[in-house]
């Protein structure tokens, strides 16, 4: 019976994490695309700001600053939708019934109830 529980826990974890992994890969691909687009816009703004005079380049410098902030925000955005607290709760909720069953089996094995 313990083997069945372990198998069910493993299947449950796979069923839980597989969709998360698929979503993670899609987010990674989209993140790379956005970062490449923003990086190209940053290069264009930087080149234009260098070509313009100091006063004329101020709007380009402001746009470059905004693009840089956006780039950093996208770069720092996590692509896993789970954080460590959620994973910890999942593991605890999956292991608690298993530990209770294991304790019952061990107690019953070492301290059998005799009538």
Secondary structure by P-SEA (a helix, b strand, c coil): caaaaaaaaaaaaaaacaaaaaaaaaaaaaaaaaaaaaaaaaaaaaaaaaacccccaaaaaaaaaaaaaaaaaaaacccccccaaaaaaaaaaaaaaaaaaaaaaaaaaaccccc
